[in-house]
Amino acid sequence: MNDSETLFTHHKALMELSHDAEFVEQSRPQKLAALTELCAQRLDVERVSVWTYPPSHDRINCEWLHDRAGAGHQPKTADGPVSLLQSEHPAYFATISTERVLAADDARTDPRTDSFTEGYLKVHGIHSMLDAPIFSGKRMSGIICLEAKQPRQWSLPDISFAAAVADTVSLMNTHEAWMRSKQALDYATRFDALTGLANMTSLRSRLNRLVWKSRRSGQGGMALIWLDLDRLKVVNDGLGPQAGDQVIGEIGRRLDALDLPGKDCLARIGGDEFALIIRNQPPQRVAGEIAETIQQRVRAPIRHGDQDLDISASMGISHFPGECLDAEELLRNAEAAMYHAKSRGRAQSVLFDSEIQMTARSRFAVENELRQALDQDSLDVFYQPIMNRSATRVVYLEALVRWHHPVRGWLPPIEFLDVARSAGLMYKLGSRVLERVCRDWRACQDAGIELATVSVNLAPEQVQVSSLPNAIGEICARHDVPVGALQFEVTEDALQGELRALGGILDELVAMGAELAIDDFGTGYSSLARLKTLPFASIKIDRSFIKNLPDDDNDRAITLSILGLARGLGLSVVAEGVETEAHERWLIETGCDFLQGFRYSKPLPLAELCARFYPTGGKRRIDGTGHRARHG
C-alpha cells in the first residue's frame, strides 16, 4: 500500500469514529480513550498520550494515556497529575512552543528530546516520539504524543494522521468551551450568582407555566410569598457589604432547606428580596402557619465575626386564582402586600386584599401622574434660606421640590419622592429641579437680584452616574448660570458606592466651581476615611438631633461631636430644623456656622422669597414661575 492509500485509510477510520453517534454522546475521557486507541492501532505504536499545556507554559500534564500493555487511564501521582517540567526540558519546550509537529526518530539522541532519556524514555523503553499540537481556539493547549518502543522513521502518513487526531481533540476543546460558555450564560440568565437560587427570570417562567397548567386543567392554586429582609442596609453600612452578602447567602440557604407543604420554586429576586411559590395550600394556612415558620427560620441569629446579627423579614402574600388573573398580577400583588407589611413595622406578614389593591392602584396612578408632571415640567421649586451664624443674613438658599397635584393639592414631598424612587424617576426629577433652579437664578439676575448660593439636592441615583458633571454643566450653560452659583447636597446614603468612581464625580463638580455638602449627617453611615478623601465643604446636621436641644443629653453630645469632627476636617456646619430661640442660642454659643429652619422661614415660592428677603434688590418683580413680571 503506497503512502496515499495508507493516508486515505487512516483518515477514513478517523472520520468514521469521530462521526459515530455513540462517540459524539460520550464523555471526554471516553472520547480520548477511543482516539488514542485508534491511533495506536493504525500506526502500530505502543503508547499514545494526550497532554495539556497550561497558560503558564511551565509544564505539560498527562490527561490520558493509552498503553498497549494495559488499559487506557488518567495517570496520576500522589501529588496530582503526571507532569513534565519546562525547567528540566528546555529544548523540548522551546520546540513545542513553535506549535509544529515534532518527529524524533531516535528520541534518545535527538537534541530536542534527549533530556527525557534517563528519567522517562529508558524507563518506559521508548525509542521514537511523534508529537502534534492541540489547540483551544487560537491558543496551543496541549499535545498528542505517540511513542514507539523500537527505532522508527516517521512517515508522512504517520505525521498527517497524528496531526488529524490532534485536530479532532482541538475541535472537541472548541465544542466543550462553547458548551461551557452556553451553560454559564444560561446559568447567569436564570440563576442568582450569590445564592445559586433561581432568579426573577426563572420565577416568572415557573409562574407562567403553573398558571397555564391550572387554566388547562381547571385545578390547582398557588400562593406567592414576596419576602424582603428588614434593615439589611444597617448591616451593609455598619459592617460592610461582605456582611450583607453573608446574611443574604445564609437566608437563602435556610429558605432552601425549609420543608414546607406545597413548596415549589424559591428565587432571589432582588438585593435583599426572595420569592417562594407554595402550591395547593389554603390562603389562611400560607398567611398563618407557613409564614410563621418562615419568620422563625429567618429570625434565628446569624453569626458574623464575634457578634450575632438579628434579621427579620417583611412578607407579602398573593394567591392564584383569586385576586390575580395571571403571573404578572400575582407578582405585583405580592409586592404590594410586602410594602404594606413593611409600613406596619418589622417582621410582619400581610395577605393581599382589596384595601391593598386600592392602595396599589392609587400608587400606580400617582406614578403615572408624576411621570406626566416631569414630562410637562410642572413641578415647583420652593426655597428656604440658610442664615449665617448670627442669624442676621441669608448665605444660602436650599431648593426644595414641591408638587401641586391637580386633584389632591400639595402633596407631602416624602410621598411623591418615595414613588419617584421606586419608579426609577429620581435622576429625571433631579434634572428637572436643576433646570428650574437655573431658570429662577437667571430671572433674578435679569431683574437685578443677586441670589445667595443655591443649594440643590442630589439623589443617590444621580451621583452614581458618571456623566452627571457633564449633564449639570450643560444645564447651567443653557441658562447662562455659573456652576459656582450652586452648592450640591448629597445624603450619606449616596456615599456608599465605589470610592474611586464617586470621588471622581464629586471632584469634577468641585473643579467646575460648585460647593458640596453632606445632607442629613448622622442618620446614615459615613466613615472618616470617606469624609476626609471626598471634597465636601460642609456638613448638615439632621433636624432629628436639633429638635430636643438643648435639653436632651444625647442630642447635645451628638451635635457637639459632629461640630468637633467638622472642625477637625476643616468643614463648616449647617444645623437644620432650627425652630426656637433656645435652639438658636445654644447653636450660636457652640459655634455652629449656619442655621436653617422655620425660625427664619418656611420654604417659599421664588416670588415670596424675593419679596421678603430681597425687597430692594431688583428693579423688576419676579412672578411665581421664575420669570420677570411685566409692567402695566
N, C-alpha and C positions, 0 to 999 in steps of 0.2 A: 504494500500500500504506500503510495507516494505521500509527500507532505500535504498536498491539497486535500486528498481523500481523508487522511488522518485528521486534519483540521476540521473538515466538514463533519465527520462522525463525532468528534469531541463536542463541537458546538451543538449538534443535533441532540445529543444526550443532555446537555445543559439546558437547552430550551425546553425539552420535554419535562425535565424535572421542575424548572422554575415556573412553568405554566400549568403544572398539575394542580387541580383544585384542592386536593388534600394538602399539598405543600403550602399553598397560599394561606390556608387556615391555621397552619402550625405556629407554635411559639418560636421565638428567635433561637433558643438553644436547639430545638428540633430542626430548624432550617439549617443552622450551621453544621449540625451533625450530618445531615443529608448531603450538603455541598462538599464538605471535606471528605466524606466517604467516596463520593463520586469522583472527586479529584484524585484521590489515592488510587482508585481502581483504574481510571482512564489512563493515568500517567505512570502507573506501577511504581509508586513510591510508598515508603513505609510510614512516613509521618506527614500529616498536614495540619497546620495550626493557624488560628486566627488571633491576631494580637491587636490590642488597642493602643493608640498613640495619643496620650492626653495633651491638652493645650500647653502644658508646661514643657513638653518635649524633652523631659529629663529621663524618660524610661519608656519601655513598652511592656504592657501587661498581657499575659496569655488569657484570652477569653474562652477559647475552645481548642482541644487537641484530639485529633483522630490518630490513633496509633494502631497499626496493624496487629501488634502483639496483644492489644486489649481494646475494650470498647471506648468510644468517644466519651470525653468528660471535660469538666472545667477544672483544670489543675489548680490546687491551692497549697499554700504553706501555712504554718502556724501563724504567720504574721499577715496573711492575706494572699492575694493572687501571686502567681509566679511572675517575677519581673526581671528584665534585663536593663541595666543602668547605663545611661549615656556616658557617665564619668568613667566607666570601665571599658567601654567600646566606642571611643570617639570616631574612629574611621568608619565603622558601620553606620552610626547615626548620621554622620556627615553625608553618607551615600543615600540613605533612605530619605533624608530631608530634601533631596532633589526631586522626589516624587516620581522616580523612574523604577523600572524593573531591575532587580539585582540578580544576576545569574552567576553563581560561583560554582564552576565545575569541580574544583578542588578547594573546598571551603577552608581546609586546614592550612593551606599555603597562600590563599588569596589575601592580599593586604587589607581588603575591606572587611574580612570575616575571621582572620586568623586569631584575633583576640578571644574568640569563643572556644579555641581548640581544647585547652586543658579542662576548663570547668563545665563545658557543655558538649562540644562535638565528640570528643573521645568518650565521655561518659555515656552518651546515647549511641555511639557507633556511627555517627553521621560523617559522610564524606562530601556530599554535594548539597547546595542550598539554592532555592529559587524563590525570591520574594517579590510580590507585586503590591502596589499601594492600594489602600482602601480610602474612600473619601466620605465625608459627611458634608453635603453641599459643596462649597469650594475648598473646604479645609481637609487636608490629609488627616485622617483619624485612626489609621491602623494599617496593618499589612496582613497578607496571607502568605504563609511560609511553607514551602514544600521541601522536605528533607529526605534524601536518599542515602541508604547505608552502604552504597558502593560508588566508586568514582563514576561520574556521568557527565556527558556533554549534553547540555540542554538544547533541544532543537527549537526551531521556530514554532511548530505546533504546540510544543510544551509551553513556551513562553506566552503564546497567544491564548492558550486555554487557561493558564494561571491568571492572566490579566482579565479574562472574561469572567472567571469565578469571582475575582476581586471586585469587578464592576457590579456583579449581581449583589454582593454584600453591600456595596455602596448604594445601590438602589433600595435595598432593604433599609439602610440607615435613613435615606431621604424619606421613605414612606413612614417609618417609625417617628421621625421628627415631625412630619406633618400630622400624624395621628396625635402625638403628644400636644402639639400646638392646638389642634382642634379640640382635644379634650380639655385643655387648660382654658381655652376660650369659652367652651360650653360650661365649664365649672364656674368661671368668673361671671358669666351672664346669668347663672341660675342659682349660685350658692354664695353665701357670705364668707369672705376670706377670714374674718376673725373667729367666728364661731363654728364654721362648717355647716351651719343650718341653711335651709332654703332661704332665698331672698324674696323680695316683693314680686319679681317676675314669676318665680316658681309658684308662689302663693296664689297669684291671680290665675295662673294656668290651672292649678288644682281646684280653685273655687269654680271657675267656669266649667270644668269637667264635671264636678259634683252637681252643679245646678242643671247642666244638660241631662245627666243621668236621672235626676229627681223628676224633671219635667217629662222625660220619656216614659218613666215607669209609674209616675204618679205617686211615688213613695219616697220616703227618706227626707229628713230635715237635718239642718246643721246650725250650729252656733259659731260665731266668730268672736274670739276674745282678743281685744286690742290692749296690749299691756305696755305701759310707759313707766320706766323707773323714776322714782321721785328723787329730786335733788342730786342727780348724778353730777351736775355741774359743780356742786360743792366739793365732791371728791376730786374731780378734774382740777379745779382751781387750787384746792388745798394741798393735794398730794401729787398732782401731775397727771397727764393723760395716760401714762402706763398703768396707774392705779385704776383709772376709769375703764381701761381695756380689760384689766383683770376682773373687775366687777361684771362687766358685760359678758366676758367669757364664762365666768362661774355661773351666772344666772342662766346663760344658755345651756350649760351642762345640766344644771338642776332641772330646768323645764324639760329637757330632752329625756332625762331619766325618770320623770314622773310617770307613774302608772295610773292613768285616768280613764274612766269609762268613756268609750267613744272617741278617744284621742286619735287625731288624724295627722294633719300637716302642721309642723311647728316652723316658723320662719322668723328671722330677724329682718325687720322692715325699715329700720332707721337707726340713728346713732344709739339711742337707748330704748328702742321700741321693739317689741316682739308681737307676733300674732299666732294664735293657735286655733285650729279648726276642731270642734267637737261635734261628732255626728250622732244623730238618733237619741238625743237626750232631752228631757223636758226643759223648757226655758228656766223655770224656777230652780231646777237642780243645778243647772250651769251657773246661774247667778248666785246660788247659795253654797251648796256643799263643794262643788268643783272649784268655784272661785276662792273659797276659803282655804282649800287645800293648796292652791297655787300661792296664795298670800303667805301661808305658813312656811312654805318652802323658800320663798323669796326672802322672808324676814330673818331666816337663820343667819347669824353673823358671818361675815366674810373676813378671814384673817389677812391682813396686809402688814407685813413687817412685824412690829410689836404691838399692833393695835387691831381691834375688831371694828369692822365697818358695818353699821346697821342700815340696811337697804329695805325700802318698801316699794310698792307699785300701785299706780292708778290703773284701773281696768274698765274698759267699756265693752259691752256685750250686745250683739245684734243677732237676729235669727232669720233663717230662710227655711220654708216660706213663712210669711207673716208680714213684718213691716217692709220686707225687701222683695223686689221683683227680679233682681239679677245680682251678679257678683259685685259689680261696682257699687251698687247701693248698699250691699252688705258691708263692704269696706267703709264707705262714707259714714254709715250709721254707727258702726263700731267705733270709729274715730271720734265722731261727735259725742258718743256716750263717754268715751275716755276723757275728753276735755271737760265734760260735765262732772265726771268723778274728780278730776284734778281741782276743779273750782271749789269742791267741798272740803278739800284738805288732803292729807296724805293717806295712803293705804285704803282707798275707797274703791268699791266696785259698783257700777251702775248699769242697769239693763235699759237699753234704748226704748223710749216710749214716745207718745205723741207730743208731750211737752218739749222733750229734747228735739223732736223733729221740727217743731215750730221755731225753737231757738236756732237750730242749724240752718233752717231756711232763711231766718232773719239775718244771720251772719253772712250767708251766701249773698243775700240781697245787698247788704251793706258793702260787701266786697265788690260787687258789680258797680254799685253807685260810686264807690271810691275810685274805681278804675276810670269811670266816666269823668269824675271831678279832676283826676290827674290829666286825662287826655284834653280836657277843656280848660285846664289851668285855672280852676275856680276855687282852689283852697286859699285861705287867708293867712297872713303872717302878722302877728302882734309883736310888740317889742316891750321888754321890761328893762328898766335902767339898772345899771350896776354902779354903786356910788364909791367915791374914794373913802379912805379910812376915817375921815372926819365927817362923812355923810353930808358933804356940802356941794359936791359936784359930780355930774354924770361922767364916768370914764369909759364905760362900755354899755352896749345895748344888746341884750340877748334876743335873738329872733326865735319865735315860738310859733309853730304851725297851728292853725285853727281851721275848723270845718263847720260851716253853717249848712247843715243838711236841709234839703228842700222841704222835708216833711217834719223831721224830728227836731229841727232847730240846731242850736250849738251843741255839738257832741263833745263829751269829755275826750281830750287827746288820748288818754290811755286806751279808750275803747276802739278808736279807729286806727291807732298805731299798732295795736295788737293784731287787728285784721290785716293791716298792710304787711306786717312782718310774716304772718303765716301764709299770706298770698304771694310773697316774694316781690313786694312792691316798694320796699324801703329805699332801694337805690334811686328809683324813679321819683319817689316822693322827695328825697333829699335834693335831687337836681331841681325839682320844681320850686322848692323853698329857696334855694340859692338864686334861681332866676328872679324870683320875686324880690328878694333882698337887694339884688343888684339894680333892679328897676327902681326900687324905693330910694336907694342911695343916689342914683343918677338924678332922679326927680328932685331930691333935696338939694343936691349940688347946683342944679339948674335954677333952683329957687333961692340960692344964696344961703342955704342952711348947711353948716358943717356938722354932720352927724359924728357922734363918738364912734370908735371902732365897734363894728357889729360882730357879735359872736354867734356863729352858726353851728348847730349840732350836726355831727357826722355819725351815722349809724354804723354798727359793726359790719353790715353788709356793704357799706361804701369803702371803708378803709382796707378791706380785703381785696379790692380791685386795683391792679397795678396801674391802670390808665386813669385813676381818679385825679391826680395832679393836672394832667392834660385837659381833662373834662372841665375842671374848675377854671383853669386858665382860659379856656375857650369861652366859657360863660361870662367871665369877668371882662374879657376883651370885647365881647359882643355888646356889652353895655358901657364900655369905657370906664370900668371900675378898677382901680389898682388892687391887686391881691393884698397889699399891705393895709387896706382899709378893713380887712376881715380878720377875725380870730375864729379858729375851729375848735369846737369842744368834742372830745372823744371819751366815751364812757370806759370804765375799767374792763367791761366785758369785751370790748373791741381789742384789748391789748393781749389777748391770749393766742394770737396767731404766731406763725413762724417769725422770729425776731428780725432776721436779716431783711426779709421782704417788707415787713411792717415798717421797720426803721427807714428803709429806702423811700417808701411812700411819704412818710412824715418828714424826712429830711428834705425831700423835694418841695413839699409845701412851704417849709420854712425858707428854703432858698428862693422861693417865689415872693417872699415878703410877709407871709401870714404868721400870726402867732398861734400857739397851740395850748390848749388847757385840758386837764383831765376832769371830766364831769362826774358828779356823784361819788367823789372819792370816799372810800371807807366802806362801801356797800359790796364791793367785789373783791378781787384778789390781784394785787399788783406787787410783784416782788421788787425789792430795792434794786436788784440788778437790772430790771427792765426800766425802772424810773430813771436811773442815772445814765442809761445809754440812749433813751429816746428824747427827742428835742422839745420837751414841754417847757413852757414858761410859767405856768400857774396850775394850781390845784383848786378845785371847787369842793368844799366840804358839803356833804349831803345834808339836806334840811332835817333829816331824822335825828342828827346829832345836835342840831341847834334848838330844836323845839323845846326842850326842857332845861335849857341853860338859863341862869347859872346855877340852878338848884340841884340838878342831878349829878352826883359824883362821877358816875361812869362817863356821862357825856362830856363833862369838863375834862376828865383825864384823856379821853379820846381826842377831843378838839385840841388840847394842849400838845398832845403827842404829834398830831398832824402838823400843827404850826412849827414844832421843833424839827420835824422831818423836812418840811418845806424849806426852812431856813438853812438846814444843813446841805440841801441840794440846790440852793440858790433859786428857789421857786417862790412866786408870790401866791397868796391865798385869798380865795373868794368864799365868803360864808353865804350859803343860800338859806332861804326861809327866815330871814330876819323880820320879825313882826312886832316886837315890843321894844319899849325903851330899855328894859332890862337886858334883852338880847344885845341891843346896840351898845350899851355902856360896857358890858363885860367884854365884848369882842374888840371894841376900841382900846380898852385897857390892856388886853393881852397882845395887841399889836397886829390884829388881822388887817390885811391890806385893803380888801374891798368888801362891800356889803351889798346884798341883794335880797329883796323881799317885799312883802306887802306894806311894810312900814314906810316905804318910799313910793311905791306904786305897784298896782297890779299890771299885768301885760296889757298894752294898749294898742289900738289900731294906729297906723302911722299918723293920720291927721290929728288925733287926740294927743299923741306923744309930742308932736311938733308944737301944737298949741300950748301944751303945758310946760315943756322943758326948753323949747326954742321959740318963745313968743316974739322975740325981736330979731331973730336970726335970719329971717327970709323976707324978701320983698314980695313974694307971691305965696298964696296959700297952697297947701298940699291936700288933695282930696283923699278919700278913703281907699283908693286903689293905687296910690303911689304916683299919680300923675299931677302935674301942676293944674290948679283950678283956673278957669278963665274968668276974667273980669267982666263986669257988665251985667 
